[in-house]
């Protein structure tokens, strides 16, 4: 599907969930979504902000050597940038908070 990343961001303009749960117990750091190099961060993320949780998800992937997003600035990724443009979430790390429990 063409421009899937942009379309996912635009969906957030119509549907704004109060709570987003990201299952990061097992993740593909290359390939995906069905196969690739598997790692096990063993994390569950929750947020009311789609952009913030996507950014943190990317940072988790980037924490593993050999990941497919290595060296990329998370804020410059197409889906993140496209979500920020209409004001759907934070624009940088200073605009949201991560709490660990």
C-alpha positions as CSV (number, residue, x, y, z in Angstrom):
1,X,0.0,0.0,0.0
2,X,1.4,3.4,-1.0
3,X,2.2,5.9,1.7
4,X,1.0,3.6,4.5
5,X,3.0,5.5,7.1
6,X,1.4,8.8,6.2
7,X,-2.0,7.2,6.1
8,X,-1.6,5.8,9.6
9,X,-0.6,9.2,10.9
10,X,-3.7,10.8,9.2
11,X,-6.0,8.2,10.8
12,X,-5.0,9.7,14.1
13,X,-6.7,12.9,13.0
14,X,-10.1,11.1,12.9
15,X,-9.7,8.5,15.7
16,X,-8.0,9.6,18.9
17,X,-7.8,6.8,21.4
18,X,-7.5,7.7,25.1
19,X,-5.1,4.8,25.7
20,X,-2.6,3.1,23.4
21,X,-1.0,-0.2,24.5
22,X,2.2,-1.3,22.7
23,X,3.3,-4.9,23.3
24,X,7.1,-4.9,23.1
25,X,7.7,-8.2,24.8
26,X,9.1,-9.4,21.5
27,X,10.1,-7.2,18.6
28,X,11.7,-7.5,15.1
29,X,14.7,-5.2,14.9
30,X,15.1,-6.0,11.2
31,X,12.5,-7.1,8.7
32,X,9.0,-7.3,10.2
33,X,6.2,-7.2,10.6
34,X,6.0,-11.0,10.2
35,X,9.6,-12.1,10.2
36,X,13.1,-10.7,10.9
37,X,15.6,-10.6,13.6
38,X,13.8,-11.1,16.9
39,X,14.7,-9.6,20.2
40,X,12.9,-9.6,23.6
41,X,12.8,-6.3,25.4
42,X,10.0,-7.7,27.5
43,X,8.2,-4.4,27.8
44,X,4.6,-3.2,27.6
45,X,4.2,0.5,26.8
46,X,1.1,2.6,27.5
47,X,0.3,6.2,26.5
48,X,-2.4,8.6,25.6
49,X,-0.2,10.0,22.9
50,X,0.4,8.1,19.6
51,X,3.4,10.1,18.6
52,X,5.2,9.7,21.9
53,X,4.6,5.9,22.1
54,X,5.8,5.5,18.5
55,X,8.9,7.5,19.3
56,X,9.6,5.3,22.3
57,X,8.9,2.2,20.3
58,X,11.5,3.2,17.7
59,X,14.0,4.0,20.4
60,X,13.6,0.5,21.8
61,X,14.3,-1.0,18.3
62,X,17.3,1.3,18.0
63,X,18.8,0.1,21.3
64,X,19.7,-3.2,19.6
65,X,22.8,-3.6,17.5
66,X,22.1,-4.2,13.8
67,X,18.6,-2.7,13.8
68,X,17.2,-1.5,10.6
69,X,16.8,2.1,11.9
70,X,20.4,2.4,13.2
71,X,21.7,6.0,13.0
72,X,18.4,7.5,12.1
73,X,17.0,10.5,14.0
74,X,13.6,9.2,15.3
75,X,12.1,12.7,14.8
76,X,13.0,12.7,11.1
77,X,11.2,9.4,10.3
78,X,8.4,9.8,7.8
79,X,5.5,8.6,10.0
80,X,6.7,10.7,13.0
81,X,7.2,13.8,10.9
82,X,3.9,13.4,9.2
83,X,2.2,13.1,12.6
84,X,3.9,16.2,14.0
85,X,2.9,18.4,11.1
86,X,-0.8,18.6,12.0
87,X,0.0,18.8,15.7
88,X,-0.8,15.3,16.7
89,X,1.9,15.0,19.3
90,X,5.2,16.2,20.7
91,X,7.9,17.6,18.4
92,X,10.9,16.6,20.5
93,X,12.0,14.6,23.5
94,X,11.4,17.6,25.8
95,X,7.7,17.7,25.1
96,X,6.7,14.4,26.8
97,X,7.6,12.4,29.8
98,X,8.5,8.7,30.2
99,X,7.6,7.0,33.4
100,X,8.8,3.5,34.3
101,X,6.8,1.3,36.6
